[in-house]
Every structure is written in C-alpha cells, then in structure tokens.
Amino acid sequence: MVSGGGTGGHIFPAVSIANAIKILRPDAEILFVGAEGRMEMERVPQAGYKIIGLPVRGLIRPLWSLRNIGVMIDFLKSRSMVKSIIKDFKPQAVVGVGGYASSPTLNAAHAMGIPCIVQEQNSYAGVTNKSLAKKAAKICVAYDGMERFFPKERIVMTGNPVRQSLLQCKATKQEARRAFGLDEEKLTVLVIGGSLGARTINDAIAQSIDKFQTNGIQVIWQTGKYYAAECESIADEYYTAHAGERMVRPQAFITDMAMAYRAADLVVSRAGASSISELCLLGKASILVPSPNVAEDHQTKNARALSDKNAAVFCADKDARAQLADIAISLVNDHRKLAMLEQEVKKMAFYDSAEVIAKIVIGEAESAKPMING
C-alpha cells in the first residue's frame, strides 16, 4: 500500500515508487490510499492505480478551534477504515509519502504489525513524519543531517523520486523553444509556482512584463489555475498597448514539463522537495522563492540547502515583488554564473531514487510476517 498526496510534490514520488516496484516485481499488487477531494484521487487513477479515499483532513488554525473536534472524528474514522482496507488487501508493506492520508494509514498499519516505510522529501521533517518515523522500519531521506529528526539507524539516503518523463526527453533547447512558439535563440526563463500557482511570483512577473520585453527575454510563465485568468488579462492588456513580439507567455498549467525545462536557461520556482529534486537531476540553474505558507517553513530550509552550496539563488518571498524580475534578468544574462549554478546543482542529484526506495519496500515486504486472522 502507498499512502499520501495532497500536492503534486507528494503524488509524483508516490507514483514513481509504485512504477519502480512494478518494474522490479511485475507480480506486485499495489493499492493507494489518499484523502477524499484531494489531487491524488484524480492523478493516481490516471497513472493506472486503484486508490481509496479517506475523509481525513488537516487541523484548522487556531488549534483550539472547536472545528478540530470534527477533524479528529474524521481522523479516527479514517483509521478505522484503513484497518478494514488492510484486512481486505493484506499488504506486506506500507509506504507513506506525506499528506493527510499518511498519518491514519501508517498508524493503523503499524498497529497491525505491518512494516512501514516513510519517505521524507524535505530537509526539515514535518510533525507528521517525525511522529510516524518512530514506527517506521526505514526512513528514506534526500538531505544530510536528518538524524536531527529520525533514529539514525533507520535512515537511508535515497533522494527523492521524480517523474521519469523528465529524464527521457531528448529534445534540443531549440526544439523545445519551438514547441512553445518561442524564438530558438533568445534567452528564456521558466517560471513555475506549483500546480496551484504562487501569488507573489505571479505578481512579480505581471508587474515586470515591460522589463522582460525591453531586455529581449522570453518567459514561459505557469500561473496556476487560480491566477490564470488574471495573469492572461494583464499580459493581453500590455500587448494590446505595446506592439511587438509576445515575450511573456502566461498559461495556467504546463502539461509537458520536460520540454519546458529543456527550453529554459533559468528556472524560477518555489522550493518544494520535488521541484528541487528535478532541478538537481536536470542540472538547471534556478532562483528559488520559498513559500512562507508551509509547515515548519520547510521550503526555506530546502532552498537554503542549495543556495548555501552555490547551487541556486535564494530570493525571499517578501522580497520577490520588488527584486525577483531584476535578479532573473541579471542572472540569465550572466553565462558564467549560470554555468556555475548548473555545475553545483548537479552535484546534489540522486539518481535512480525510485528504484532504490522500491528495493527497500520489496525487502521489507518479503521479510514481513504473514497477517494473522487476515
């Protein structure tokens, strides 16, 4: 069983691990457990796997809110549901990748004597994974120093799995730019704020269209679905008033990220664990703008893990509106700095992470004791 989700940053690694298990053991049966109404309930079936949804949801701030009584009831209900799912499916191992569903799933699995594997994607472990790790047979991590959070003897350095399609793209930079309707030779910046978008990054780009235009820099701008209409309207208004080639191209969602990465000289991104893993594996120079709206401010810690090693440029969210465009324009024109960032970020890449984790899961499953009383 594989449990977790909520964002692409959790779902993509989960599916990658499942795919790697199927390659190593084609006879394996895999069941996902997610949270009702969350992204995994759509994306996992699209990847070819069955998923069961739980009514679990996150705690409401402030924590003393009476509405959290309902949250706890849903958690207990979810834990009970997982026990029934386990009795029916009879898994030999359970993997938790983070997200609301991981907690009740791994708690129930551990209580029933099933080996649990936690996959911690960030450089700073969240409360849920720190709690679950006490019950885990193995904790798969992507950063040094994770013994601050987990029992050292159970930690395995694996890196974070990424979408295999990103590594399989053979297009040249020029071919990728043509695919986006861009000039083959002009400097190109890819801006991604996650599948839902990022208000601060979008504001920074929207107010700087003229700067990119004047400097002859192309921008592939993933706005996220919530901000798409607003950002497209701003771009249309600018280009209606100013003649010339459209250098800044907003779109709600990029379906072919492999081509988008290939087209770019520089990437502007949030600092989610999956995004950083992709940048490392692909060797892309980047400006990281950590989201301030995440648990334990883990994106800032992820970004600093790269910027402290000259593998990325750090831009605080609070400074992005005023500084991001200028930093991007200066950096994309600095070929020596781009090359240095590309060289250093490649040193932080982990290859074959999904396969390494899959082997750990298979090993735990093969050594598991059979469930008693099914």
C-alpha positions in Angstrom: 0.0 0.0 0.0 1.1 3.5 -0.8 -0.4 6.4 1.1 -0.3 10.2 0.9 -0.8 13.1 -1.5 -2.4 16.5 -1.4 0.1 18.1 -3.9 2.0 17.0 -6.9 5.1 17.1 -4.7 3.7 14.1 -2.9 1.9 12.3 -5.7 4.7 12.2 -8.3 7.2 10.5 -6.0 4.5 8.0 -4.8 3.6 7.0 -8.4 7.3 6.8 -9.3 7.9 4.4 -6.4 4.9 2.3 -7.4 6.1 2.2 -11.0 9.6 1.1 -9.9 8.1 -1.7 -7.7 6.1 -2.9 -10.7 9.3 -3.0 -12.9 11.2 -5.0 -10.2 8.3 -7.2 -9.3 5.6 -7.3 -12.1 3.5 -9.6 -9.9 3.2 -7.0 -7.1 -0.3 -5.7 -6.2 -0.4 -2.0 -5.3 -3.2 0.0 -3.7 -3.1 3.7 -3.0 -4.8 5.3 0.0 -5.5 9.1 -0.3 -7.7 11.8 1.1 -11.1 12.5 -0.3 -11.3 15.5 -2.5 -7.6 15.9 -2.9 -5.5 15.8 -6.0 -4.4 12.2 -5.6 -8.0 11.0 -6.2 -7.7 12.1 -9.8 -4.0 11.8 -10.6 -3.4 8.3 -9.2 -6.1 6.6 -11.4 -4.7 8.5 -14.3 -1.4 6.7 -13.6 -3.1 3.4 -13.7 -3.5 2.5 -10.0 -6.5 2.0 -7.8 -7.0 4.4 -4.9 -9.3 4.5 -1.9 -10.2 7.9 -0.3 -10.4 8.6 3.4 -12.3 11.5 5.0 -9.1 12.7 6.7 -8.2 16.4 6.6 -5.8 18.8 8.2 -6.1 20.6 11.5 -7.6 24.0 11.5 -5.8 27.1 12.9 -6.0 28.1 15.6 -5.6 24.5 17.1 -8.1 25.2 19.9 -10.9 25.8 17.3 -14.0 23.7 18.0 -14.0 22.7 14.4 -11.0 20.5 15.1 -13.3 18.1 17.0 -14.7 17.2 13.6 -11.2 16.9 12.2 -10.3 14.4 15.0 -13.5 12.4 14.4 -12.6 12.2 10.7 -9.1 11.0 11.6 -10.5 8.2 13.9 -13.0 7.3 11.2 -10.2 7.2 8.6 -8.0 5.0 10.9 -10.9 2.6 11.3 -11.4 2.5 7.5 -7.7 1.8 7.0 -7.9 -1.2 9.3 -10.7 -2.6 7.2 -8.8 -1.9 4.0 -5.7 -3.7 5.4 -7.7 -6.7 6.4 -9.1 -6.9 2.9 -6.0 -6.1 0.9 -3.4 -7.8 3.2 -0.4 -5.6 2.3 3.1 -6.9 3.2 4.4 -3.3 3.4 3.0 0.2 3.6 4.7 3.4 2.2 3.9 6.9 3.4 5.0 9.8 1.3 3.4 12.6 3.3 0.0 14.3 3.1 -3.1 13.9 5.2 -3.8 10.2 4.4 -0.3 9.0 5.5 -0.9 9.5 9.2 -4.0 7.3 9.8 -2.7 4.8 7.2 0.7 4.2 8.8 -0.6 4.4 12.3 -3.1 1.6 11.6 -0.6 -0.4 9.6 2.0 -0.3 12.4 -0.6 -1.3 15.0 -1.4 -4.3 12.8 2.3 -5.3 12.6 2.9 -4.3 9.0 6.3 -2.9 8.1 6.1 0.9 7.3 8.5 2.9 5.2 8.4 6.7 5.4 9.6 8.8 2.5 10.6 12.3 3.8 11.2 14.6 0.9 12.2 17.8 2.7 15.3 18.9 4.5 13.2 19.7 7.6 10.9 17.0 8.7 7.2 17.8 9.3 5.4 16.9 12.5 3.5 14.0 10.9 6.6 12.3 9.6 8.5 12.8 12.8 5.7 11.0 14.6 5.4 8.3 12.0 9.1 7.7 11.9 9.0 6.2 15.4 7.0 3.4 13.9 8.8 3.0 10.6 11.1 0.2 9.6 13.0 2.6 7.3 13.0 6.3 6.7 14.1 7.3 3.1 15.5 10.9 3.0 17.1 13.3 0.5 19.2 15.5 2.7 22.1 15.2 5.1 21.6 15.8 8.8 18.2 14.1 9.1 19.3 12.3 12.3 18.1 15.5 13.9 14.6 14.2 13.4 14.8 10.5 12.9 16.5 7.4 14.5 19.9 7.3 12.8 19.9 3.6 12.3 16.7 3.6 10.3 17.7 6.4 7.9 18.5 5.6 4.3 19.8 8.3 1.9 17.8 7.8 -1.3 17.0 11.2 -2.7 13.5 12.0 -4.0 12.0 10.2 -7.0 11.0 12.4 -9.9 8.8 12.0 -13.0 10.7 9.7 -15.3 9.4 11.6 -18.4 11.7 14.5 -17.4 14.8 12.3 -17.8 13.7 10.7 -21.0 13.3 14.0 -23.0 15.7 14.1 -25.9 14.7 17.4 -27.5 17.3 20.1 -28.0 16.8 23.5 -26.4 15.9 24.9 -29.8 13.3 22.2 -30.5 11.8 22.8 -27.0 11.5 26.5 -27.6 9.8 26.0 -31.0 7.3 23.7 -29.2 6.3 26.7 -27.1 6.2 29.0 -30.1 9.3 30.9 -28.9 12.4 32.2 -30.7 15.0 29.5 -30.8 17.9 31.8 -29.9 16.5 34.2 -27.3 17.3 33.7 -23.6 14.4 32.0 -21.9 13.2 31.9 -18.3 10.7 29.3 -17.0 8.5 30.5 -14.1 6.7 27.8 -12.1 4.8 28.4 -8.8 3.4 24.9 -8.4 0.3 23.4 -9.9 -1.9 25.8 -8.0 0.2 28.9 -8.6 2.0 31.4 -6.4 0.6 34.8 -5.8 3.9 36.5 -5.0 5.7 35.1 -8.0 2.8 35.9 -10.3 2.7 39.5 -9.1 6.4 39.9 -9.6 6.2 38.7 -13.2 3.0 40.6 -14.0 4.4 43.9 -13.0 7.7 43.3 -14.9 6.4 42.3 -18.3 7.9 45.5 -19.7 11.3 44.7 -18.2 11.5 41.3 -19.8 10.2 42.7 -23.1 12.8 45.5 -23.1 15.6 43.1 -22.3 14.6 40.6 -25.0 14.0 37.8 -22.6 11.3 35.1 -23.2 9.2 33.9 -20.3 7.3 30.7 -20.1 5.0 31.5 -17.2 3.0 28.8 -15.4 0.5 30.9 -13.4 -1.5 28.1 -11.8 -5.2 27.7 -12.4 -6.4 30.1 -9.7 -4.4 33.0 -11.2 -4.6 32.1 -14.9 -7.4 34.5 -16.0 -6.0 37.5 -14.1 -2.4 36.9 -15.4 -3.5 36.4 -19.0 -5.6 39.5 -18.8 -2.6 41.6 -17.6 -0.5 40.2 -20.4 -3.2 40.8 -23.0 -3.6 44.4 -21.8 0.1 45.0 -22.0 0.5 43.6 -25.5 -2.6 45.4 -26.8 -1.0 48.7 -25.7 2.5 47.8 -26.9 3.3 46.4 -30.3 5.9 43.7 -30.7 6.5 40.0 -30.2 5.0 38.5 -27.1 8.0 37.6 -24.9 6.0 36.8 -21.8 3.6 33.8 -22.3 1.3 33.0 -19.3 -0.6 29.7 -19.2 -2.5 28.0 -16.4 -0.6 24.7 -16.4 2.3 23.2 -18.4 1.5 19.7 -19.4 4.9 18.9 -20.8 7.3 19.9 -18.1 10.2 18.0 -19.7 10.1 20.3 -22.7 9.6 23.4 -20.6 12.7 22.6 -18.5 14.6 21.9 -21.7 13.7 25.2 -23.2 14.8 27.3 -20.2 18.2 28.9 -19.5 16.9 29.7 -16.0 14.1 28.4 -13.8 12.2 30.5 -11.2 10.5 28.2 -8.8 9.1 27.6 -5.3 11.3 25.3 -3.2 9.1 22.2 -2.8 11.1 19.0 -2.5 10.0 17.5 -5.8 10.8 20.7 -7.7 14.3 20.8 -6.2 15.0 17.2 -7.0 14.0 17.8 -10.6 16.3 20.9 -10.8 19.2 18.8 -9.4 18.7 15.9 -11.8 18.3 18.1 -14.8 21.1 20.4 -13.8 19.1 23.6 -14.1 20.2 27.0 -12.8 17.4 28.4 -10.6 16.1 31.2 -8.4 14.2 29.6 -5.5 11.4 31.6 -3.9 10.2 29.6 -0.9 6.6 29.6 0.0 6.1 31.1 3.5 2.8 29.2 3.8 4.0 25.7 4.5 4.5 23.7 7.7 7.7 24.5 9.7 8.8 26.8 6.9 10.4 23.8 5.2 10.7 25.3 1.8 13.1 28.0 3.1 15.3 25.2 4.6 15.1 23.3 1.3 16.2 26.4 -0.7 19.0 27.2 1.7 20.3 23.7 1.4 21.0 24.6 -2.3 21.9 28.3 -2.1 24.4 27.7 0.8 26.3 25.4 -1.7 26.1 27.9 -4.6 23.6 25.5 -6.3 20.8 28.0 -6.6 20.0 31.7 -6.0 17.7 32.4 -3.0 15.0 35.1 -3.1 12.8 35.5 0.0 9.1 35.7 -0.7 8.8 39.1 1.0 11.4 40.5 -1.4 10.1 38.8 -4.6 7.7 41.6 -5.8 10.5 44.2 -5.7 13.5 42.1 -6.7 12.7 38.9 -8.5 12.5 40.2 -12.1 15.7 42.2 -11.7 17.5 39.2 -10.3 16.2 37.0 -13.1 17.2 39.4 -15.9 20.7 39.9 -14.4 21.3 36.2 -13.8 20.0 34.9 -17.2 22.5 37.3 -18.9 25.4 36.1 -16.7 26.5 33.0 -18.6 29.4 32.3 -16.2 27.1 32.4 -13.1 24.6 30.2 -14.9 27.2 27.6 -15.7 28.5 27.6 -12.1 24.9 27.1 -10.8 24.4 24.2 -13.2 27.6 22.6 -12.2 27.0 22.8 -8.5 23.3 21.7 -8.6 24.2 18.5 -10.5 26.4 17.5 -7.6 23.4 17.4 -5.4 21.4 15.0 -7.6 20.4 11.5 -6.6 19.9 9.0 -9.5 17.6 6.0 -9.5 15.9 7.2 -6.3 12.6 5.4 -7.1 14.4 2.1 -7.8 16.4 2.4 -4.5 13.2 3.0 -2.5 11.4 0.3 -4.3 14.1 -2.2 -3.4 13.8 -1.2 0.3 10.0 -1.6 0.1 10.3 -5.0 -1.6 12.9 -6.1 1.0 10.6 -5.2 3.9 7.6 -6.9 2.2 9.5 -10.1 1.6 10.6 -10.3 5.2 7.2 -9.4 6.7 5.3 -11.9 8.8 2.0 -13.0 7.3 -1.0 -11.3 8.7 -2.9 -13.4 11.3 -6.6 -13.7 11.0 -6.5 -11.9 7.6 
